[in-house]
Amino acid sequence: TAAESVIPAASASNEPVLESVQKSDDEKVARIFDDIRRTQGFVANIFRAFAHQPEVLEQNWAREKSLMHGGILSSKLKSSIVVVVSADNDCPYCVHHHRVALMEEGLTEEEINRIEQNPESAPLTRKETALLLLARQANLNPRKAGLLFVGKARDRGATDAEIVEAMSVMELYSSWNKFIAMMNVQIESDVG
């Protein structure tokens, strides 16, 4: 096909495409890394990859910080969304990080497996489960997510602000899943 003639054959590799920026002389990168360490305790390799372009690092950290460390939804629901979306998108990096986050929230391995494998049975409230399923459907097939899943979330008490936040978590991590896969960002050896 035409696409095959343009795209060279890829070879599988376990090596990252980009070297992780461990330390930077760039003041912006250093300031953002310090903020990430204060907020999360360490600088994840995805941010070390983004650091090759300080503006991209800044924008992505601002979104992560706003969505995952702020907002109105529970950390448990947001990490559940990340686990489900990232599992559907075959991103072991994000699944790993947010399984660890759910364990830190007090969930058991069995409960996390239920979230990942059968989101309908997740140990969440009915409203949170509806938001989780909405985010999953939007990731898998956004054209079919529409009114049915939004309606179910609203029927279970979700506000428009909660719907927007759930969808924003899905959208952020769906894009990161692709970046991580393409750049082969590695799971840190000291996480989880």
C-alpha positions in Angstrom: 0.0 0.0 0.0 1.0 3.6 -0.2 1.4 3.9 3.6 3.8 0.9 3.6 6.0 2.5 0.9 6.4 5.6 3.1 6.8 4.0 6.5 10.1 2.0 6.9 9.9 -1.3 8.6 10.4 -0.9 12.4 12.5 -3.1 14.5 11.6 -3.9 18.0 13.8 -2.6 20.7 13.7 -2.3 24.5 15.9 0.8 24.4 14.4 4.2 25.0 14.3 6.4 21.9 15.3 9.5 24.0 17.9 9.6 26.8 16.2 10.7 30.0 17.4 14.2 31.1 18.8 13.5 34.6 20.0 17.0 35.3 19.7 20.2 33.3 21.4 23.5 33.3 18.2 25.0 31.9 16.7 27.1 34.8 13.1 26.3 33.7 13.8 22.5 33.6 15.5 22.6 37.0 12.6 24.6 38.5 10.0 22.2 37.1 12.0 19.2 38.2 12.1 20.6 41.8 8.4 21.2 41.7 7.7 17.7 40.5 10.0 16.3 43.3 8.1 18.3 45.9 4.7 17.2 44.6 5.4 13.6 43.6 8.6 12.7 45.5 10.5 11.9 42.3 10.8 12.9 38.6 9.2 10.3 36.4 10.9 9.3 33.2 8.1 10.8 31.1 9.0 14.2 32.5 12.7 13.5 31.9 11.8 12.8 28.2 9.7 16.0 27.9 12.6 18.0 29.4 14.3 17.9 26.0 11.8 20.7 25.1 11.3 22.8 28.2 8.1 24.4 27.0 6.6 21.0 26.4 7.8 19.9 29.9 6.2 23.0 31.4 2.8 22.5 29.7 2.6 18.8 30.5 3.6 19.2 34.1 1.1 22.0 34.5 -1.7 19.7 33.2 -0.6 16.8 35.3 -0.3 18.9 38.4 -3.7 20.5 37.8 -5.6 17.3 37.0 -3.9 14.7 39.2 -2.9 16.8 42.2 -5.9 19.2 42.2 -9.4 19.1 40.8 -12.6 17.8 42.3 -12.5 14.1 41.6 -10.9 11.7 44.1 -7.3 10.6 43.5 -8.6 7.0 43.6 -11.0 7.7 40.7 -8.4 9.6 38.6 -5.8 6.8 39.0 -8.5 4.2 38.2 -9.2 6.1 35.0 -5.5 6.1 34.1 -5.2 2.4 34.8 -8.2 1.5 32.6 -7.4 3.8 29.8 -3.7 2.9 29.8 -4.5 -0.9 29.9 -6.8 -0.4 27.0 -4.0 1.5 25.2 -1.4 -1.1 26.1 0.8 1.3 28.1 2.4 -0.7 30.9 4.3 2.4 32.1 1.2 4.3 33.1 -0.6 1.2 34.4 2.4 0.5 36.7 2.6 4.0 38.0 -1.1 4.3 38.8 -1.4 0.8 40.2 1.2 1.9 42.7 -0.8 5.1 43.3 -3.9 3.0 44.0 -2.0 0.8 46.4 -0.9 4.0 48.2 -4.6 4.9 48.4 -5.1 1.6 50.3 -6.5 -0.6 47.5 -5.5 -4.3 47.4 -4.0 -6.0 44.4 -7.4 -7.8 43.9 -9.3 -4.5 43.9 -6.9 -3.0 41.4 -7.2 -6.1 39.2 -11.0 -5.6 39.2 -10.6 -2.0 38.1 -8.2 -3.0 35.3 -10.0 -6.1 34.1 -13.7 -5.4 34.8 -14.2 -1.6 35.5 -18.0 -2.2 36.1 -17.0 -4.0 39.3 -14.5 -1.4 40.5 -14.5 -0.5 44.2 -15.9 2.9 43.5 -19.2 4.7 44.1 -21.9 4.4 41.5 -21.2 7.9 40.3 -17.4 7.2 40.1 -18.0 4.0 38.2 -20.2 5.8 35.7 -17.4 8.4 35.2 -14.8 5.6 34.8 -16.9 3.9 32.2 -17.6 7.2 30.4 -13.8 7.9 30.2 -13.1 4.3 29.0 -15.8 4.5 26.3 -14.5 7.9 25.2 -11.0 6.5 24.9 -12.1 3.3 23.0 -14.7 4.9 20.7 -15.4 8.6 21.3 -18.1 8.7 18.7 -20.2 6.2 20.7 -19.5 7.7 24.1 -21.9 10.6 23.7 -25.2 11.1 25.4 -25.7 7.5 26.6 -22.6 7.4 28.9 -22.9 11.1 29.8 -26.5 10.5 30.7 -25.6 7.5 32.9 -23.0 9.6 34.7 -25.5 12.5 35.2 -28.2 10.0 36.4 -25.8 8.9 39.1 -25.2 12.4 40.2 -22.1 13.5 38.2 -21.9 17.3 37.6 -20.7 18.7 34.3 -17.5 19.8 36.1 -16.8 16.2 37.2 -17.6 14.9 33.6 -15.1 17.4 32.1 -12.4 16.5 34.7 -12.8 12.7 34.1 -12.7 13.3 30.3 -9.6 15.5 30.7 -7.7 12.8 32.7 -8.6 10.3 29.9 -7.5 12.7 27.2 -4.2 13.5 28.9 -3.2 9.9 29.6 -4.4 8.7 26.2 -2.0 11.1 24.5 0.8 10.2 27.0 0.2 6.5 26.3 1.1 7.2 22.6 4.1 9.3 23.5 5.4 6.7 25.9 4.9 3.9 23.4 6.6 5.7 20.6 9.5 6.9 22.7 9.8 3.7 24.6 9.9 5.5 28.0 11.1 3.1 30.6 9.6 2.4 34.0 11.9 3.7 36.7 13.6 1.0 38.6 12.8 2.5 42.0 9.0 3.0 41.6 6.7 0.4 43.1 
